[in-house]
């Protein structure tokens, strides 16, 4: 489906946003791209869509080069790429390279926009009616059909973008921060739709969002990008198991918490009278740590939990940045 081999993208001025990335995404997979702002996620997405030309390496999408395949996805609407982005809202239709990126016209009503998409992608009348009847109630857009796009709220606009792309049923659906401004109920509906099309239509889905919980609930696989490189590529379960020893302990004291002396703690935070500790239970046991704190301070409450996927990812970023700093100091 998608093959990326040794791809690098360097912009004028010498800034390398993606560095020597190799990746394979199979048909029907749902993949979550995770990374801080500037990590290289959006650049990688634009490379997959053919909006950027790689500086080095090669990309194949549907066995075609997305940048050079001028007939890419033209046959009967097959192999189209649908792109929804919450990063930058622009008007106009972007159909060059056959990408099938539907963007809404600001001065037209939502109804006219969707009819225009029907014409561009040659969607049969009955298929269009059925898809519209299924999508609009799920996304709660029935009452907005006669609004001009510039009259829609940010959340309504994002739902309309999702509806527009799903109308032509792309083989590859890429969503870059699609949940901006969208309420919890609508997120639930979009999540159900994404899982449904991946399962029933074998649509490949690539999703980026800062909400790691959403990624975990939607995606089969996580790809963590930092400094333009992949630092993790695998299932969320494997990510959790790789950090199975990590624990978080929170304890509220009467007065200041005691000194931890030489306990091997990964992270310590004191806020008011609450002490928060992140530690590896394979190195220091929760029992020993709790006994020490209880014997050296007046505790009011205690809570121990396993870290979330988001906590683990933050820890991985810290470890990666510490390694970078150590390497930098060696060179100096």
N, C-alpha and C positions, 0 to 999 in steps of 0.2 A: 504493500500500500504506500508507505512512505519510507524511503531509504535515504539517510543522510550520512555521508562519509567524509570525515576530515574537513568539515566546513569551517571556514574562517571568514569573518566579515570585518574589514578595516575601513573606516571612513576617512575622508580627507582630513588631514591634521594628525593622522597616526593613531586615532582612537579605535581600538579593537573591541567591538561589542560582543562578538562571538568568536571563540578561539578553539579550533580543532575539535569540533563536536561531531561525534558519530552516534547514530540513533536509528532504530527501526521501529515503526508503528504499524501494527497489523490491521487489516480490515475489521471494522466493528469494535475496535478497542476504544475505551474512554480513558484519556490520559490527562492528568493534571500537571501543568507547569507551575512550579513554585520558585519564587525568587524575590528579592528586594527590588525596589525601584532602581533601574540602571543595571540589573543583573544580566540582561540580554534576552529576556523572554519575548518582548515585542519584536525585537530584531529577528529572532529565530522564526517567529510567526510570519513576518514579512518575507523572509527568505523562502519559507514553504509555499507561500502564495505567489511567489515570483515577483513581488513588488521590489525586492532588492536582489541584485546579482551577487553571488558569493565572490569574495576575493580569491578564495582557494577552496578546493574540494568540489564535491558534486551532490546534487539533490535530485531524487526521482520521486514524483508523485503520480500514482496510476501508471508507472513505468514511463512517464514523460518528464522532460525537463520543464518545470512550471514557468521558467522565464522565457524560453525560446519556442515552446510549443504553441504556435499561433492558432492551431485548430483544436487546442486543448479543451476537452469537455464540450465540444460543439454538437456532437452527434446525439440528437434526440434528448438533449438535456442530461446526458450521462456524464459521470465523473466531474461534476461541478464542485467547486469549493465555495462554501458559504462562510462569510466573515461578518461577525458582529463585534463591534468594539465600543466600550464605554469610555475609552481614552480620549478620543477626539471626535466630535460630531461634525460631519461635513455633509453637504448635499451633493446630489448628482449620482448617476449610476456608473459603477466601475465594472465594465464588462470586458475591458481589454485583457489579453492573454487568456480569455475564457475562464476567468476566476469565478465569476458568478457572485460577486460581492454586492449585495443589494443595499443601497443607501437611500434614505427617504428624501424626497423633494420637499423643501420647507414650505413652499407656497401652495402645495396641493393638499387636499384632504387625505386622510388615511385611506379612505375607500378608493379614491382615484390612484393613489400610490400603489395599492395592492392590485388594482386592475391593470396598471401599467406593467407591473412585474409579471402578471399573467400573460400579457402580450409578448414581453421580452423573452420569457422562457417558454413560450408556446405551450402553456399548461392547458389541457383540454377543459372545456367548459364544465363538464360534470365533475371532473377531478378537482378543479378550482373550487367549485361550490362545496364539495364534501370536505376539503381541507380547511376551507374558511369556517365552515360550520363546526368543525372540531377544534380549531385553534382559538377562535375569538372568545368562547365561553371560558376556556381554560385560562386564558391570559386576562380575562376581564376587560376586553376592549370593545364590546358591543356598542357602548354609549359614546365611544370616541371616534367612530367611523367617519363622522361628518365634521370632525375638527381638522383644521389645518395643522400640519405637523409642528409649526412654530408655536401653536397654542397648547401643545401637550406639555405636561410636566416631565421632568427628567425620567422619573420612573415609568410613566406612560410611554415616553419616547423609546426607552430601552425595550419594553415589552413589544412595541410596534416593530422595532428592528428585528427582534427574534421571530415574530410572526412573518415578517417579510421574507426572511431567509428560509424559514421552514416551509414556505409555500412551494418553492421549487425543489424541495427535497434533495439537497446536495449530498454527494457521497462522502464528502469531508466537511464537517462543520467545526469552525474555529470560533471560540468565544473568548474575547480578551476583556476581562473585567465587565461581564455583562450584568452584574447584579447591582450596579451603582443606582441608588435611588429607588430600588424596588423593595416593596414591603415583604414581610415574612411569608404571607399567604401566596403571593405571586412567585416567590422563590421556590416554594414547595411545588407549585404547578410546573414551573420551568424544569425543575429537577426531575419530576415525573416524566415530562416530555422527552428530555435527553436520554433517560434510562430506557424509555420505550422505543425510541428510534434506533438506539444502539442495539437493542435486543431484537426487534422485529424487522428492521430494515437494514441492519448491519451497517449503519452509518458510523463512520469513525468520528469521534469527538475529541477535540483538544480544547481544554479549558484552563484559563488563568484567572485567578482571583486571590486577593489577600486573605480571604476567609478560608482557612485551611479545613475547617469543619465541613464546609460545602464541598470542597474537593474530595474529602474522604468519603462523603456520602454518595457522590456521583461517580467517581473515577475508579477504574481498576488498578491504575498504576500512577505512581508519583515520579516526576522528574524534577529534581532540585538543581537549579542553576545559580552559580555564584561567579562573579567576575568573568562571565561569558563561557564558563565551563560547566559540565555536568559533574556534580559532586555526589549525587545519588540517583539511581534509576532502578526502581523496583516497586513491589507492592507496599501498601500502607502497613500490612501485617508484618512484613519483613522489617520495615522501618521501626516498628514498635519493638519487635523481638531483639533487634540489634542494640536497643537501649533498655533491655528488660530490667536491669538492676537499678535504674534511676528511680528515685523517690522524691517526693516533696513533703516536708513536714512544716506545719504552721502551729505556733504555740503563742498564746496570749498570756502575758504576765501582769502581776501587780507590781508596778515599777519596772525598772530596766531589766532586760534579759541578761543572763550570766554570760561571761566570756567563754568562748568555745575552746580556748587553748589550742591544742594541736590536732583536733579532729579534722580528718581529710574531707572538707566540705567543698563542693564544686561552686556553689553560689550561696551567699548569705545576704539577707536584706532585713533591716529593722525599720519598721514604720510605726510610730507611736510606741505602743507596748507589744506589738505583734512581731514575732521573729519568724521569718520564712527561710527555710533551708532546702537546697537541692543537693542530694548526695547519692552516692552509689552504694546500695545496700549490700553488694558483694564485697565491699571494702570495710564499711562500718555498718553494723546492724542497727535497725530502727530501735530495737529494744535498748541497746547500750546507749544510743544517743538520747532517747527519751528519758532513761533512768538518770543520766548525768544532768540533764536540764531540770528534771523534777527535783533532784536532790540539791541543786544549787540556785534555785529560784522559786518564787511563788507563782505557779502556773494556774490560770483560770480555765483555760480550754486548750485542747490539742486536736489536730486534724492531720492525718497522713493520707496521701493520695499518690497514684501513679501519674506521671506527666502525660499531657495530651500530645497528639502528634505535633501541634503547633509548638509546644514546649521543646520537644525533641529537635525540631527543625531549628529553632532559635539556638539550642545548644550546639548543633552541628555548625551553624554559622560562626558561633563564638570560637569553636575549635579550629575552624578553617582560617579565621582571621588571626588567631594567635599563631598558627603555623606560618602564615604569611609574614607576620611581624618578626618572628624568630628568624626566618630565612633572610629577611631584609637586613636585620642586625648583623647576621653572619657576613653578608656581602660588604657591609661597611667596616 
